[in-house]
Amino acid sequence: MFTAKKFSDLTVEELNAIYIARSKVFTVGQQLTVQEPDLADRQAVHFFSQNDAGEVVAYMRLIDLEKIEDDHYEQVSGAYALSRVAVLKTLRGQGMGRKLLDAAIQWVRDETEATKIIIDAQAYLRDSYYAPVGFVQVGEEFREAGLPHVKMILEL
């Protein structure tokens, strides 16, 4: 159901579908004006699901924080970050987001030696999406891209 690929392994069609999905969710849906895409894409594992037409319907990128070379991310030994979590509006409320999160956590457990997962989560998703699977808020709420966010950590 979900595919995990490094940037260099993505086909042009997959990359295009990923960028379209992210644009629909973040640029159009949330009216964010942050750089999309960015250089972290080249260092991330792209985790996504496509429908029969090839449209990416659920997506997130997984970033090895021990190796990342991007000013937006702090290097953290033994940690992965979840980033750009997106589910198309037409599939929200149907469990796709939970499946995406559960599968991504399992991928990090199975494929890496990470001991924790970190996310700068949009604050409105803290209690309904991230906390139920074990993420715990650390620190105070802050603004990123004009929206309230919280840093959350899941110990693996």
Buried (B, 14 or more C-beta within 10 A) or exposed (E): EBEBBEBEEBEEEBBEBBBEBBBBBBBEEBEBEEEBBEEBBEBBBBBBBBEEEEBBBBBBBBBBBBEBEBEBBEEBEEBBBBBBBBBBEEBEEEEBBEBBBEBBBEBBEEEBEBEBBBBBBBBEBBEEBBBEEEBEBEEEEEEBBEBEBBBBBBEB
